[in-house]
Amino acid sequence: MGIFDALVGRRAVKGPAARERLFALSTAYVTLQTEQNITTAGVAGIVFQPLATSDFTAMVKDMEEVVKATAGEMGATVESKDDDYGFRWLIVRDQSSVEDLVVSINGVSTALEDGGYGERLLCAVFAFKDSAGAQIDFIYNYKRGSWYPFVPAGGAQQRSTERELQLKAQIGGELPIEPELERWFPLWGIPF
């Protein structure tokens, strides 16, 4: 890392093998679908903290264009949204394939990491639903290199920790699940 990289806030993240662990969802989905009757909601998002530099802005613009072109070839749509906390979400919609969602999200994370902005990545969220139509999200924490389930329940920011723990027990052998439950942060107001 050079002095310029340090001044503009870029540094290489030395964390778990994010790409391999992210792709674990593709194989775990077979188990979710066949054994748990959990299906994709056809949407995923990746959230990162934008940086107000021309280099970062140009890199994000180029990355979004590449992801949109690639997603378009797969029949997916891509949109970018900023949330109320100042974070940027890149949202991919593809009803046909969890694998395509994973590939698109990986494209975003790879571009940020290769550009030296890996530390700005927060998480990726993949939306699913059970046989009753209840929302189940699987969240990938880039800094920890692990997954955890998030199951909103009912009204005002309530979650079903019981269902989350059931999912951990059912799928924990196929996904690198975050072992520290206090790091299973709820994500309210996901913009999809």
Contacts in CASP RR format, 6 or more apart in sequence:
PFRMAT RR
TARGET T0000
AUTHOR 0000-0000-0000
METHOD contacts of the structure
MODEL  1
MGIFDALVGRRAVKGPAARERLFALSTAYVTLQTEQNITTAGVAGIVFQP
LATSDFTAMVKDMEEVVKATAGEMGATVESKDDDYGFRWLIVRDQSSVED
LVVSINGVSTALEDGGYGERLLCAVFAFKDSAGAQIDFIYNYKRGSWYPF
VPAGGAQQRSTERELQLKAQIGGELPIEPELERWFPLWGIPF
1 10 0 8 1.000
1 11 0 8 1.000
1 12 0 8 1.000
5 11 0 8 1.000
5 116 0 8 1.000
8 51 0 8 1.000
8 53 0 8 1.000
8 55 0 8 1.000
8 56 0 8 1.000
9 51 0 8 1.000
10 115 0 8 1.000
10 116 0 8 1.000
10 117 0 8 1.000
11 116 0 8 1.000
11 119 0 8 1.000
12 113 0 8 1.000
12 116 0 8 1.000
12 118 0 8 1.000
13 113 0 8 1.000
13 118 0 8 1.000
13 119 0 8 1.000
13 121 0 8 1.000
13 142 0 8 1.000
13 143 0 8 1.000
15 143 0 8 1.000
15 145 0 8 1.000
16 144 0 8 1.000
16 145 0 8 1.000
16 146 0 8 1.000
16 176 0 8 1.000
17 145 0 8 1.000
18 109 0 8 1.000
18 113 0 8 1.000
18 142 0 8 1.000
18 145 0 8 1.000
19 106 0 8 1.000
19 109 0 8 1.000
19 110 0 8 1.000
21 140 0 8 1.000
21 145 0 8 1.000
21 146 0 8 1.000
21 147 0 8 1.000
21 176 0 8 1.000
22 102 0 8 1.000
22 105 0 8 1.000
22 106 0 8 1.000
22 109 0 8 1.000
22 124 0 8 1.000
22 140 0 8 1.000
23 102 0 8 1.000
23 106 0 8 1.000
24 147 0 8 1.000
24 174 0 8 1.000
24 175 0 8 1.000
24 176 0 8 1.000
25 98 0 8 1.000
25 102 0 8 1.000
25 126 0 8 1.000
25 138 0 8 1.000
25 140 0 8 1.000
25 147 0 8 1.000
25 175 0 8 1.000
26 98 0 8 1.000
26 99 0 8 1.000
26 102 0 8 1.000
27 174 0 8 1.000
28 171 0 8 1.000
28 174 0 8 1.000
28 175 0 8 1.000
29 40 0 8 1.000
29 98 0 8 1.000
31 170 0 8 1.000
31 171 0 8 1.000
31 174 0 8 1.000
32 38 0 8 1.000
32 39 0 8 1.000
32 128 0 8 1.000
32 171 0 8 1.000
33 39 0 8 1.000
35 170 0 8 1.000
36 130 0 8 1.000
36 167 0 8 1.000
36 170 0 8 1.000
36 171 0 8 1.000
37 130 0 8 1.000
37 131 0 8 1.000
38 128 0 8 1.000
38 129 0 8 1.000
38 130 0 8 1.000
38 131 0 8 1.000
38 136 0 8 1.000
39 128 0 8 1.000
39 129 0 8 1.000
40 95 0 8 1.000
40 98 0 8 1.000
40 101 0 8 1.000
40 126 0 8 1.000
40 127 0 8 1.000
40 128 0 8 1.000
41 127 0 8 1.000
41 128 0 8 1.000
41 129 0 8 1.000
41 135 0 8 1.000
42 93 0 8 1.000
42 94 0 8 1.000
42 95 0 8 1.000
42 98 0 8 1.000
42 101 0 8 1.000
42 127 0 8 1.000
43 91 0 8 1.000
43 92 0 8 1.000
43 93 0 8 1.000
43 94 0 8 1.000
43 101 0 8 1.000
43 127 0 8 1.000
43 192 0 8 1.000
44 91 0 8 1.000
44 92 0 8 1.000
44 101 0 8 1.000
44 102 0 8 1.000
44 104 0 8 1.000
44 105 0 8 1.000
44 124 0 8 1.000
44 125 0 8 1.000
44 126 0 8 1.000
44 127 0 8 1.000
45 89 0 8 1.000
45 90 0 8 1.000
45 91 0 8 1.000
45 92 0 8 1.000
45 105 0 8 1.000
45 124 0 8 1.000
45 125 0 8 1.000
45 126 0 8 1.000
45 190 0 8 1.000
45 192 0 8 1.000
46 89 0 8 1.000
46 90 0 8 1.000
46 105 0 8 1.000
46 108 0 8 1.000
46 109 0 8 1.000
46 121 0 8 1.000
46 123 0 8 1.000
46 124 0 8 1.000
46 125 0 8 1.000
47 83 0 8 1.000
47 87 0 8 1.000
47 88 0 8 1.000
47 89 0 8 1.000
47 122 0 8 1.000
47 123 0 8 1.000
47 124 0 8 1.000
47 125 0 8 1.000
48 87 0 8 1.000
48 88 0 8 1.000
48 90 0 8 1.000
48 108 0 8 1.000
48 112 0 8 1.000
48 117 0 8 1.000
48 120 0 8 1.000
48 121 0 8 1.000
48 122 0 8 1.000
49 86 0 8 1.000
49 87 0 8 1.000
49 88 0 8 1.000
49 120 0 8 1.000
49 122 0 8 1.000
50 56 0 8 1.000
50 57 0 8 1.000
50 60 0 8 1.000
50 82 0 8 1.000
50 86 0 8 1.000
50 87 0 8 1.000
50 88 0 8 1.000
50 120 0 8 1.000
51 57 0 8 1.000
51 117 0 8 1.000
51 120 0 8 1.000
56 117 0 8 1.000
59 111 0 8 1.000
59 112 0 8 1.000
59 115 0 8 1.000
59 117 0 8 1.000
60 88 0 8 1.000
62 111 0 8 1.000
63 107 0 8 1.000
63 108 0 8 1.000
63 111 0 8 1.000
63 112 0 8 1.000
64 78 0 8 1.000
64 80 0 8 1.000
64 90 0 8 1.000
66 107 0 8 1.000
66 111 0 8 1.000
67 78 0 8 1.000
67 90 0 8 1.000
67 92 0 8 1.000
67 104 0 8 1.000
67 107 0 8 1.000
67 108 0 8 1.000
67 111 0 8 1.000
68 78 0 8 1.000
70 103 0 8 1.000
70 104 0 8 1.000
70 107 0 8 1.000
71 77 0 8 1.000
71 78 0 8 1.000
71 92 0 8 1.000
71 94 0 8 1.000
71 100 0 8 1.000
71 104 0 8 1.000
72 78 0 8 1.000
74 94 0 8 1.000
74 97 0 8 1.000
74 100 0 8 1.000
74 103 0 8 1.000
74 104 0 8 1.000
75 94 0 8 1.000
75 96 0 8 1.000
75 100 0 8 1.000
76 92 0 8 1.000
76 93 0 8 1.000
76 94 0 8 1.000
76 100 0 8 1.000
76 101 0 8 1.000
76 104 0 8 1.000
77 92 0 8 1.000
77 93 0 8 1.000
77 94 0 8 1.000
78 90 0 8 1.000
78 91 0 8 1.000
78 92 0 8 1.000
78 93 0 8 1.000
78 104 0 8 1.000
79 90 0 8 1.000
79 91 0 8 1.000
79 93 0 8 1.000
80 88 0 8 1.000
80 89 0 8 1.000
80 90 0 8 1.000
80 91 0 8 1.000
81 88 0 8 1.000
81 89 0 8 1.000
81 91 0 8 1.000
81 191 0 8 1.000
82 88 0 8 1.000
82 89 0 8 1.000
83 89 0 8 1.000
83 189 0 8 1.000
83 191 0 8 1.000
87 122 0 8 1.000
89 190 0 8 1.000
89 191 0 8 1.000
89 192 0 8 1.000
90 108 0 8 1.000
91 191 0 8 1.000
91 192 0 8 1.000
92 100 0 8 1.000
92 101 0 8 1.000
92 104 0 8 1.000
92 105 0 8 1.000
93 192 0 8 1.000
94 100 0 8 1.000
94 101 0 8 1.000
94 104 0 8 1.000
98 126 0 8 1.000
101 126 0 8 1.000
102 126 0 8 1.000
105 124 0 8 1.000
105 126 0 8 1.000
109 118 0 8 1.000
109 121 0 8 1.000
109 124 0 8 1.000
109 142 0 8 1.000
112 118 0 8 1.000
112 120 0 8 1.000
112 121 0 8 1.000
113 121 0 8 1.000
118 142 0 8 1.000
121 142 0 8 1.000
121 143 0 8 1.000
122 141 0 8 1.000
122 142 0 8 1.000
122 143 0 8 1.000
123 139 0 8 1.000
123 140 0 8 1.000
123 141 0 8 1.000
123 142 0 8 1.000
123 187 0 8 1.000
124 139 0 8 1.000
124 140 0 8 1.000
124 142 0 8 1.000
125 137 0 8 1.000
125 138 0 8 1.000
125 139 0 8 1.000
125 140 0 8 1.000
125 150 0 8 1.000
125 187 0 8 1.000
125 190 0 8 1.000
126 137 0 8 1.000
126 138 0 8 1.000
126 139 0 8 1.000
126 140 0 8 1.000
127 135 0 8 1.000
127 136 0 8 1.000
127 137 0 8 1.000
127 190 0 8 1.000
127 192 0 8 1.000
128 135 0 8 1.000
128 136 0 8 1.000
128 137 0 8 1.000
128 138 0 8 1.000
129 135 0 8 1.000
129 136 0 8 1.000
130 136 0 8 1.000
134 151 0 8 1.000
135 151 0 8 1.000
135 152 0 8 1.000
136 149 0 8 1.000
136 150 0 8 1.000
136 151 0 8 1.000
136 163 0 8 1.000
136 167 0 8 1.000
137 149 0 8 1.000
137 150 0 8 1.000
137 151 0 8 1.000
137 152 0 8 1.000
137 187 0 8 1.000
137 190 0 8 1.000
138 147 0 8 1.000
138 148 0 8 1.000
138 149 0 8 1.000
138 150 0 8 1.000
138 175 0 8 1.000
139 147 0 8 1.000
139 148 0 8 1.000
139 149 0 8 1.000
139 150 0 8 1.000
139 185 0 8 1.000
139 187 0 8 1.000
140 146 0 8 1.000
140 147 0 8 1.000
141 147 0 8 1.000
141 148 0 8 1.000
141 178 0 8 1.000
141 183 0 8 1.000
144 178 0 8 1.000
144 183 0 8 1.000
145 176 0 8 1.000
146 176 0 8 1.000
146 177 0 8 1.000
146 178 0 8 1.000
146 179 0 8 1.000
147 175 0 8 1.000
147 176 0 8 1.000
147 177 0 8 1.000
147 178 0 8 1.000
148 164 0 8 1.000
148 168 0 8 1.000
148 177 0 8 1.000
148 178 0 8 1.000
148 183 0 8 1.000
148 184 0 8 1.000
149 163 0 8 1.000
149 164 0 8 1.000
149 167 0 8 1.000
149 168 0 8 1.000
149 171 0 8 1.000
149 184 0 8 1.000
150 159 0 8 1.000
150 164 0 8 1.000
150 184 0 8 1.000
150 186 0 8 1.000
150 187 0 8 1.000
151 159 0 8 1.000
151 160 0 8 1.000
151 163 0 8 1.000
151 164 0 8 1.000
151 167 0 8 1.000
152 158 0 8 1.000
152 159 0 8 1.000
152 160 0 8 1.000
152 186 0 8 1.000
152 188 0 8 1.000
153 159 0 8 1.000
153 160 0 8 1.000
153 163 0 8 1.000
157 186 0 8 1.000
157 188 0 8 1.000
159 186 0 8 1.000
164 184 0 8 1.000
168 177 0 8 1.000
171 177 0 8 1.000
178 184 0 8 1.000
END
